[in-house]
Amino acid sequence: MLATTGPNEGWFEAVVTEAHDDLLKLRWLAWPDEPLFVRKITQVGLLPHGMK
């Protein structure tokens, strides 16, 4: 999963910790100690299977 913090920021890998309807609770893969954050499913990008 890829997520960003804003329109002028880069996209970084995130891990889904919870999913409810169209909302995802995520944590940054590279920064696991950062607080969890929420994005709508339309606000994230998918990595192709096997990519890391």
Phi and psi restraints in degrees (range 20) as a CNS / XPLOR table:
assign (resid 1 and name C) (resid 2 and name N)
       (resid 2 and name CA) (resid 2 and name C) 1.0 -117.1 20.0 2
assign (resid 2 and name N) (resid 2 and name CA)
       (resid 2 and name C) (resid 3 and name N) 1.0 140.5 20.0 2
assign (resid 2 and name C) (resid 3 and name N)
       (resid 3 and name CA) (resid 3 and name C) 1.0 -142.0 20.0 2
assign (resid 3 and name N) (resid 3 and name CA)
       (resid 3 and name C) (resid 4 and name N) 1.0 160.4 20.0 2
assign (resid 3 and name C) (resid 4 and name N)
       (resid 4 and name CA) (resid 4 and name C) 1.0 -131.8 20.0 2
assign (resid 4 and name N) (resid 4 and name CA)
       (resid 4 and name C) (resid 5 and name N) 1.0 161.0 20.0 2
assign (resid 4 and name C) (resid 5 and name N)
       (resid 5 and name CA) (resid 5 and name C) 1.0 -96.2 20.0 2
assign (resid 5 and name N) (resid 5 and name CA)
       (resid 5 and name C) (resid 6 and name N) 1.0 -9.2 20.0 2
assign (resid 5 and name C) (resid 6 and name N)
       (resid 6 and name CA) (resid 6 and name C) 1.0 179.9 20.0 2
assign (resid 6 and name N) (resid 6 and name CA)
       (resid 6 and name C) (resid 7 and name N) 1.0 169.7 20.0 2
assign (resid 6 and name C) (resid 7 and name N)
       (resid 7 and name CA) (resid 7 and name C) 1.0 -64.1 20.0 2
assign (resid 7 and name N) (resid 7 and name CA)
       (resid 7 and name C) (resid 8 and name N) 1.0 -23.7 20.0 2
assign (resid 7 and name C) (resid 8 and name N)
       (resid 8 and name CA) (resid 8 and name C) 1.0 -105.3 20.0 2
assign (resid 8 and name N) (resid 8 and name CA)
       (resid 8 and name C) (resid 9 and name N) 1.0 14.1 20.0 2
assign (resid 8 and name C) (resid 9 and name N)
       (resid 9 and name CA) (resid 9 and name C) 1.0 -107.1 20.0 2
assign (resid 9 and name N) (resid 9 and name CA)
       (resid 9 and name C) (resid 10 and name N) 1.0 164.6 20.0 2
assign (resid 9 and name C) (resid 10 and name N)
       (resid 10 and name CA) (resid 10 and name C) 1.0 -77.8 20.0 2
assign (resid 10 and name N) (resid 10 and name CA)
       (resid 10 and name C) (resid 11 and name N) 1.0 173.9 20.0 2
assign (resid 10 and name C) (resid 11 and name N)
       (resid 11 and name CA) (resid 11 and name C) 1.0 -105.3 20.0 2
assign (resid 11 and name N) (resid 11 and name CA)
       (resid 11 and name C) (resid 12 and name N) 1.0 135.6 20.0 2
assign (resid 11 and name C) (resid 12 and name N)
       (resid 12 and name CA) (resid 12 and name C) 1.0 -132.8 20.0 2
assign (resid 12 and name N) (resid 12 and name CA)
       (resid 12 and name C) (resid 13 and name N) 1.0 155.3 20.0 2
assign (resid 12 and name C) (resid 13 and name N)
       (resid 13 and name CA) (resid 13 and name C) 1.0 -69.3 20.0 2
assign (resid 13 and name N) (resid 13 and name CA)
       (resid 13 and name C) (resid 14 and name N) 1.0 138.6 20.0 2
assign (resid 13 and name C) (resid 14 and name N)
       (resid 14 and name CA) (resid 14 and name C) 1.0 -136.6 20.0 2
assign (resid 14 and name N) (resid 14 and name CA)
       (resid 14 and name C) (resid 15 and name N) 1.0 157.5 20.0 2
assign (resid 14 and name C) (resid 15 and name N)
       (resid 15 and name CA) (resid 15 and name C) 1.0 -114.5 20.0 2
assign (resid 15 and name N) (resid 15 and name CA)
       (resid 15 and name C) (resid 16 and name N) 1.0 133.6 20.0 2
assign (resid 15 and name C) (resid 16 and name N)
       (resid 16 and name CA) (resid 16 and name C) 1.0 -78.1 20.0 2
assign (resid 16 and name N) (resid 16 and name CA)
       (resid 16 and name C) (resid 17 and name N) 1.0 126.2 20.0 2
assign (resid 16 and name C) (resid 17 and name N)
       (resid 17 and name CA) (resid 17 and name C) 1.0 -103.4 20.0 2
assign (resid 17 and name N) (resid 17 and name CA)
       (resid 17 and name C) (resid 18 and name N) 1.0 -26.4 20.0 2
assign (resid 17 and name C) (resid 18 and name N)
       (resid 18 and name CA) (resid 18 and name C) 1.0 -152.2 20.0 2
assign (resid 18 and name N) (resid 18 and name CA)
       (resid 18 and name C) (resid 19 and name N) 1.0 153.0 20.0 2
assign (resid 18 and name C) (resid 19 and name N)
       (resid 19 and name CA) (resid 19 and name C) 1.0 -138.6 20.0 2
assign (resid 19 and name N) (resid 19 and name CA)
       (resid 19 and name C) (resid 20 and name N) 1.0 129.8 20.0 2
assign (resid 19 and name C) (resid 20 and name N)
       (resid 20 and name CA) (resid 20 and name C) 1.0 -137.9 20.0 2
assign (resid 20 and name N) (resid 20 and name CA)
       (resid 20 and name C) (resid 21 and name N) 1.0 114.6 20.0 2
assign (resid 20 and name C) (resid 21 and name N)
       (resid 21 and name CA) (resid 21 and name C) 1.0 53.2 20.0 2
assign (resid 21 and name N) (resid 21 and name CA)
       (resid 21 and name C) (resid 22 and name N) 1.0 -119.2 20.0 2
assign (resid 21 and name C) (resid 22 and name N)
       (resid 22 and name CA) (resid 22 and name C) 1.0 -101.9 20.0 2
assign (resid 22 and name N) (resid 22 and name CA)
       (resid 22 and name C) (resid 23 and name N) 1.0 15.5 20.0 2
assign (resid 22 and name C) (resid 23 and name N)
       (resid 23 and name CA) (resid 23 and name C) 1.0 -109.0 20.0 2
assign (resid 23 and name N) (resid 23 and name CA)
       (resid 23 and name C) (resid 24 and name N) 1.0 138.5 20.0 2
assign (resid 23 and name C) (resid 24 and name N)
       (resid 24 and name CA) (resid 24 and name C) 1.0 -119.2 20.0 2
assign (resid 24 and name N) (resid 24 and name CA)
       (resid 24 and name C) (resid 25 and name N) 1.0 134.7 20.0 2
assign (resid 24 and name C) (resid 25 and name N)
       (resid 25 and name CA) (resid 25 and name C) 1.0 -98.5 20.0 2
assign (resid 25 and name N) (resid 25 and name CA)
       (resid 25 and name C) (resid 26 and name N) 1.0 127.1 20.0 2
assign (resid 25 and name C) (resid 26 and name N)
       (resid 26 and name CA) (resid 26 and name C) 1.0 -126.2 20.0 2
assign (resid 26 and name N) (resid 26 and name CA)
       (resid 26 and name C) (resid 27 and name N) 1.0 161.1 20.0 2
assign (resid 26 and name C) (resid 27 and name N)
       (resid 27 and name CA) (resid 27 and name C) 1.0 -134.7 20.0 2
assign (resid 27 and name N) (resid 27 and name CA)
       (resid 27 and name C) (resid 28 and name N) 1.0 147.2 20.0 2
assign (resid 27 and name C) (resid 28 and name N)
       (resid 28 and name CA) (resid 28 and name C) 1.0 -69.3 20.0 2
assign (resid 28 and name N) (resid 28 and name CA)
       (resid 28 and name C) (resid 29 and name N) 1.0 136.1 20.0 2
assign (resid 28 and name C) (resid 29 and name N)
       (resid 29 and name CA) (resid 29 and name C) 1.0 -68.3 20.0 2
assign (resid 29 and name N) (resid 29 and name CA)
       (resid 29 and name C) (resid 30 and name N) 1.0 -43.6 20.0 2
assign (resid 29 and name C) (resid 30 and name N)
       (resid 30 and name CA) (resid 30 and name C) 1.0 -79.4 20.0 2
assign (resid 30 and name N) (resid 30 and name CA)
       (resid 30 and name C) (resid 31 and name N) 1.0 -18.9 20.0 2
assign (resid 30 and name C) (resid 31 and name N)
       (resid 31 and name CA) (resid 31 and name C) 1.0 -130.5 20.0 2
assign (resid 31 and name N) (resid 31 and name CA)
       (resid 31 and name C) (resid 32 and name N) 1.0 68.8 20.0 2
assign (resid 31 and name C) (resid 32 and name N)
       (resid 32 and name CA) (resid 32 and name C) 1.0 -65.8 20.0 2
assign (resid 32 and name N) (resid 32 and name CA)
       (resid 32 and name C) (resid 33 and name N) 1.0 -18.2 20.0 2
assign (resid 32 and name C) (resid 33 and name N)
       (resid 33 and name CA) (resid 33 and name C) 1.0 -84.3 20.0 2
assign (resid 33 and name N) (resid 33 and name CA)
       (resid 33 and name C) (resid 34 and name N) 1.0 -9.3 20.0 2
assign (resid 33 and name C) (resid 34 and name N)
       (resid 34 and name CA) (resid 34 and name C) 1.0 -69.3 20.0 2
assign (resid 34 and name N) (resid 34 and name CA)
       (resid 34 and name C) (resid 35 and name N) 1.0 154.4 20.0 2
assign (resid 34 and name C) (resid 35 and name N)
       (resid 35 and name CA) (resid 35 and name C) 1.0 -62.3 20.0 2
assign (resid 35 and name N) (resid 35 and name CA)
       (resid 35 and name C) (resid 36 and name N) 1.0 150.6 20.0 2
assign (resid 35 and name C) (resid 36 and name N)
       (resid 36 and name CA) (resid 36 and name C) 1.0 -63.8 20.0 2
assign (resid 36 and name N) (resid 36 and name CA)
       (resid 36 and name C) (resid 37 and name N) 1.0 155.4 20.0 2
assign (resid 36 and name C) (resid 37 and name N)
       (resid 37 and name CA) (resid 37 and name C) 1.0 -140.2 20.0 2
assign (resid 37 and name N) (resid 37 and name CA)
       (resid 37 and name C) (resid 38 and name N) 1.0 162.9 20.0 2
assign (resid 37 and name C) (resid 38 and name N)
       (resid 38 and name CA) (resid 38 and name C) 1.0 -118.5 20.0 2
assign (resid 38 and name N) (resid 38 and name CA)
       (resid 38 and name C) (resid 39 and name N) 1.0 137.7 20.0 2
assign (resid 38 and name C) (resid 39 and name N)
       (resid 39 and name CA) (resid 39 and name C) 1.0 -138.1 20.0 2
assign (resid 39 and name N) (resid 39 and name CA)
       (resid 39 and name C) (resid 40 and name N) 1.0 149.7 20.0 2
assign (resid 39 and name C) (resid 40 and name N)
       (resid 40 and name CA) (resid 40 and name C) 1.0 -71.4 20.0 2
assign (resid 40 and name N) (resid 40 and name CA)
       (resid 40 and name C) (resid 41 and name N) 1.0 151.8 20.0 2
assign (resid 40 and name C) (resid 41 and name N)
       (resid 41 and name CA) (resid 41 and name C) 1.0 -60.2 20.0 2
assign (resid 41 and name N) (resid 41 and name CA)
       (resid 41 and name C) (resid 42 and name N) 1.0 -26.2 20.0 2
assign (resid 41 and name C) (resid 42 and name N)
       (resid 42 and name CA) (resid 42 and name C) 1.0 -77.6 20.0 2
assign (resid 42 and name N) (resid 42 and name CA)
       (resid 42 and name C) (resid 43 and name N) 1.0 -6.3 20.0 2
assign (resid 42 and name C) (resid 43 and name N)
       (resid 43 and name CA) (resid 43 and name C) 1.0 -102.5 20.0 2
assign (resid 43 and name N) (resid 43 and name CA)
       (resid 43 and name C) (resid 44 and name N) 1.0 8.2 20.0 2
assign (resid 43 and name C) (resid 44 and name N)
       (resid 44 and name CA) (resid 44 and name C) 1.0 -123.3 20.0 2
assign (resid 44 and name N) (resid 44 and name CA)
       (resid 44 and name C) (resid 45 and name N) 1.0 163.8 20.0 2
assign (resid 44 and name C) (resid 45 and name N)
       (resid 45 and name CA) (resid 45 and name C) 1.0 -117.2 20.0 2
assign (resid 45 and name N) (resid 45 and name CA)
       (resid 45 and name C) (resid 46 and name N) 1.0 151.6 20.0 2
assign (resid 45 and name C) (resid 46 and name N)
       (resid 46 and name CA) (resid 46 and name C) 1.0 -100.7 20.0 2
assign (resid 46 and name N) (resid 46 and name CA)
       (resid 46 and name C) (resid 47 and name N) 1.0 140.5 20.0 2
assign (resid 46 and name C) (resid 47 and name N)
       (resid 47 and name CA) (resid 47 and name C) 1.0 -87.7 20.0 2
assign (resid 47 and name N) (resid 47 and name CA)
       (resid 47 and name C) (resid 48 and name N) 1.0 144.7 20.0 2
assign (resid 47 and name C) (resid 48 and name N)
       (resid 48 and name CA) (resid 48 and name C) 1.0 -60.3 20.0 2
assign (resid 48 and name N) (resid 48 and name CA)
       (resid 48 and name C) (resid 49 and name N) 1.0 148.1 20.0 2
assign (resid 48 and name C) (resid 49 and name N)
       (resid 49 and name CA) (resid 49 and name C) 1.0 -54.4 20.0 2
assign (resid 49 and name N) (resid 49 and name CA)
       (resid 49 and name C) (resid 50 and name N) 1.0 132.1 20.0 2
assign (resid 49 and name C) (resid 50 and name N)
       (resid 50 and name CA) (resid 50 and name C) 1.0 87.4 20.0 2
assign (resid 50 and name N) (resid 50 and name CA)
       (resid 50 and name C) (resid 51 and name N) 1.0 -6.7 20.0 2
assign (resid 50 and name C) (resid 51 and name N)
       (resid 51 and name CA) (resid 51 and name C) 1.0 -85.1 20.0 2
assign (resid 51 and name N) (resid 51 and name CA)
       (resid 51 and name C) (resid 52 and name N) 1.0 139.1 20.0 2
